Amino acid sequence: MQILKDLPPGTIWPHLLEAIEVNVLSDLRSYAQSKQNDVERGADTPDLAALLVDKYCEGLAVALRIAGIDSSVRQEGDRLCRVIDAKFDEHRQARWAARPCSLNY
């Protein structure tokens, strides 16, 4: 059920939905920047930081989708992951191929 999409037109102001998306995108960018900072100070590897941003982004995108808000959050998350980890697509494929996928310390 797409709760907000099911409401009659005019029930929710379009600028309210846009404001929600803007705030979610801002939060995602802030989180990605904190993970980039972790990479720069040596606390995380680029692939781990990008994975965490990817998973965080997916949660935000699902929440917006459940609420019925169309969003560009997924696309922005993918872009941010590629900024953090230049080999993000390659690393994503490797994670999907790994059975079981694990963290090594």
PAZAPA-4460 file (N, C-alpha, C; in steps of 0.05 Angstrom, whole numbers, plus 32768, in hexadecimal, padded with zeros to 4 digits):
% residues 105
    n_x    n_y    n_z   ca_x   ca_y   ca_z    c_x    c_y    c_z   seq   type   mol
   8011   7FE8   8000   8000   8000   8000   8012   8019   8000     1      M     A
   800E   802A   7FED   801D   8043   7FEA   800C   8058   7FF8     2      Q     A
   800F   805B   8012   7FFE   806B   8023   7FFA   8088   8019     3      I     A
   800F   8096   8014   800C   80B2   800B   8001   80B3   7FEE     4      L     A
   8009   80A0   7FDD   7FFF   80A0   7FC2   7FE1   809A   7FC0     5      K     A
   7FD7   808C   7FD5   7FBB   8084   7FD5   7FA8   809B   7FDE     6      D     A
   7FB3   80B0   7FE9   7FA3   80C6   7FF2   7F98   80D6   7FDA     7      L     A
   7F81   80E2   7FDD   7F76   80F2   7FC7   7F89   810A   7FC0     8      P     A
   7F8A   8112   7FA7   7F9B   8129   7FA0   7F94   8141   7FB1     9      P     A
   7FA9   814F   7FB9   7FA5   8168   7FC8   7FA5   8163   7FE6    10      G     A
   7FA4   8149   7FEF   7FA3   8143   800C   7FBE   814C   8019    11      T     A
   7FD4   8146   800B   7FEE   814E   8015   7FFA   8161   8002    12      I     A
   8004   8177   800C   8011   818B   7FFA   802A   817F   7FED    13      W     A
   802D   8183   7FD4   8045   8179   7FC6   805F   8183   7FD2    14      P     A
   805F   819C   7FDC   8078   81A6   7FE8   8080   8197   8002    15      H     A
   806C   818C   800F   8072   817C   8027   8081   8163   801F    16      L     A
   8077   8155   800A   8085   813D   8001   80A1   8144   7FF7    17      L     A
   80A4   815A   7FE9   80BE   8163   7FE0   80D1   8169   7FF7    18      E     A
   80C6   8175   800C   80D6   817B   8024   80E0   8162   8031    19      A     A
   80CF   814D   8032   80D7   8133   803E   80EE   8128   802E    20      I     A
   80EC   8128   8013   8102   811D   8003   811B   812E   8006    21      E     A
   8119   8148   8007   8131   8159   800B   813E   8152   8025    22      V     A
   812F   814F   803B   813A   8148   8055   8148   812D   8055    23      N     A
   813B   811A   8048   8146   80FF   8047   8160   80FF   8037    24      V     A
   8161   810D   8020   8179   8110   8010   818F   811E   8020    25      L     A
   8188   8132   802F   819C   8140   8040   81A8   812D   8055    26      S     A
   8197   811D   8061   81A0   810A   8075   81B2   80F5   8068    27      D     A
   81AB   80EB   8051   81BB   80D8   8043   81D7   80E3   803C    28      L     A
   81D7   80FC   8032   81F0   8109   802B   8202   810D   8044    29      R     A
   81F5   8114   805A   8204   8118   8073   8210   80FD   807C    30      S     A
   8201   80E8   807B   820B   80CE   8083   8222   80C5   8070    31      Y     A
   821F   80CA   8056   8234   80C3   8043   824D   80D3   8049    32      A     A
   824A   80EC   8050   8261   80FD   8056   8270   80F2   806F    33      Q     A
   8260   80EA   8082   826D   80DF   809B   827C   80C5   8094    34      S     A
   8271   80B5   8082   8280   809C   807B   8298   80A3   806A    35      K     A
   8297   80B8   8059   82AE   80C1   804A   82C4   80CB   805D    36      Q     A
   82BB   80D9   8071   82CF   80E2   8086   82DC   80CA   8093    37      N     A
   82CC   80B5   8099   82D8   809D   80A5   82ED   8090   8093    38      D     A
   82E7   8090   8079   82FB   8086   8066   8314   8097   8066    39      V     A
   8311   80B1   8066   8328   80C3   8065   8339   80C1   807E    40      E     A
   832D   80BB   8095   833D   80B9   80AD   8347   809C   80B2    41      R     A
   8340   808A   80A0   8349   806E   80A2   8339   805C   80B3    42      G     A
   8321   8064   80BC   8310   8053   80CC   8301   803E   80BC    43      A     A
   82FA   8045   80A3   82EB   8032   8092   82FA   8031   8077    44      D     A
   82F7   801A   806A   8300   8018   804E   82EA   8024   803C    45      T     A
   82F1   802D   8024   82DD   8038   8013   82C6   8024   800D    46      P     A
   82CC   800B   8009   82B7   7FF8   8003   82A4   7FF3   801B    47      D     A
   82AE   7FF3   8033   829D   7FF0   804A   828C   8009   804E    48      L     A
   8298   8021   804B   8288   803A   804E   8272   803C   803A    49      A     A
   8279   8035   8021   8264   8036   800B   824E   8021   8010    50      A     A
   8255   800A   801A   8241   7FF6   8021   822E   8000   8036    51      L     A
   8239   800D   804B   8228   8017   8060   8216   802D   8056    52      L     A
   8220   803E   8045   820F   8053   8038   81FA   8046   8027    53      V     A
   8201   8032   8018   81EE   8024   8007   81D7   8018   8017    54      D     A
   81DE   800B   802D   81C9   7FFF   803E   81B8   8014   804B    55      K     A
   81C4   8029   8054   81B5   8040   8060   81A2   804C   804C    56      Y     A
   81AC   8050   8034   819C   805B   801E   8184   8049   8018    57      C     A
   8189   802F   8017   8173   801D   8011   815D   801F   8026    58      E     A
   8164   8021   803F   8150   8024   8054   8140   803D   8051    59      G     A
   814D   8053   804A   813F   806C   8045   812D   806A   802D    60      L     A
   8137   805E   8018   8126   805B   7FFF   810E   8049   8004    61      A     A
   8111   8034   8013   80FA   8022   8019   80E6   8031   802A    62      V     A
   80EF   8040   803E   80DC   804F   804F   80CC   8063   803E    63      A     A
   80D9   8071   802C   80CB   8084   801B   80B8   8075   8008    64      L     A
   80C1   805F   7FFE   80AF   804F   7FEC   8097   8045   7FFB    65      R     A
   809A   803C   8013   8083   8032   8023   8070   8049   8028    66      I     A
   807B   8061   802D   8069   8078   8032   805C   8082   8018    67      A     A
   8067   8079   8001   805B   8082   7FE8   8067   809B   7FDD    68      G     A
   8080   80A1   7FE5   808E   80B9   7FDC   80A1   80B1   7FC6    69      I     A
   809D   80BC   7FAE   80B1   80B8   7F98   80CA   80C7   7F9F    70      D     A
   80E1   80BB   7F9A   80F9   80C8   7FA3   8111   80C0   7F92    71      S     A
   8125   80D1   7F92   813E   80CB   7F84   8153   80C2   7F98    72      S     A
   814B   80B9   7FAF   815E   80B1   7FC4   8170   809B   7FBB    73      V     A
   8165   8087   7FAE   8175   8070   7FA5   818B   8079   7F92    74      R     A
   8184   808A   7F7F   8198   8093   7F6B   81AE   80A3   7F79    75      Q     A
   81A6   80B5   7F8C   81BA   80C5   7F9A   81CB   80B3   7FAB    76      E     A
   81C0   809F   7FB7   81D0   808C   7FC7   81E4   807D   7FB6    77      G     A
   81DD   8075   7F9F   81F0   8067   7F8D   8206   807A   7F85    78      D     A
   81FF   8093   7F7F   8213   80A7   7F78   8227   80AB   7F8F    79      R     A
   821C   80AE   7FA7   822D   80B3   7FBF   8240   809B   7FC4    80      L     A
   8235   8083   7FC0   8245   806B   7FC4   825D   806A   7FB0    81      C     A
   8258   8073   7F98   826D   8074   7F84   8282   8089   7F8A    82      R     A
   827A   809E   7F97   828C   80B3   7FA0   829F   80A8   7FB5    83      V     A
   8293   809A   7FC8   82A3   808E   7FDE   82B5   8078   7FD5    84      I     A
   82AA   8067   7FC4   82B9   804F   7FBA   82B7   804E   7F9C    85      D     A
   82CD   8055   7F8F   82CE   8056   7F71   82C8   803B   7F65    86      A     A
   82CC   8025   7F74   82C7   800A   7F6A   82AD   7FFF   7F76    87      K     A
   829A   8010   7F7D   8282   8008   7F8B   8273   7FF2   7F7B    88      F     A
   8270   7FF5   7F61   8260   7FE1   7F52   826F   7FC6   7F52    89      D     A
   8289   7FC7   7F4F   8299   7FAE   7F50   8297   7FA1   7F6B    90      E     A
   8299   7FB1   7F80   8297   7FA6   7F9B   827B   7F9B   7FA1    91      H     A
   8267   7FA8   7F97   824B   7F9F   7F9B   8248   7F83   7F8E    92      R     A
   8252   7F80   7F76   8250   7F66   7F68   825F   7F51   7F77    93      Q     A
   8276   7F57   7F82   8286   7F44   7F91   8277   7F3B   7FAA    94      A     A
   8269   7F4F   7FB8   825A   7F48   7FD0   8243   7F35   7FC8    95      R     A
   8235   7F3A   7FB2   821F   7F29   7FAA   8228   7F0D   7FA3    96      W     A
   8240   7F0C   7F98   824B   7EF2   7F8F   8256   7EE2   7FA7    97      A     A
   825E   7EEF   7FBC   826A   7EE1   7FD3   8255   7ED2   7FE3    98      A     A
   825B   7EB9   7FE9   8249   7EA9   7FF9   8258   7E9B   800F    99      R     A
   8254   7EA0   8028   8244   7EB6   8032   8255   7ED0   8031   100      P     A
   8247   7EE6   8030   8255   7F00   8031   825C   7F05   804F   101      C     A
   8274   7F0F   8053   827D   7F12   806F   828E   7F2B   8071   102      S     A
   8293   7F33   8089   82A6   7F48   808F   82C0   7F3C   8099   103      L     A
   82D6   7F46   8090   82F1   7F3D   809A   82FD   7F54   80A9   104      N     A
   8308   7F4E   80C0   8314   7F63   80D1   8332   7F60   80D1   105      Y     A
***
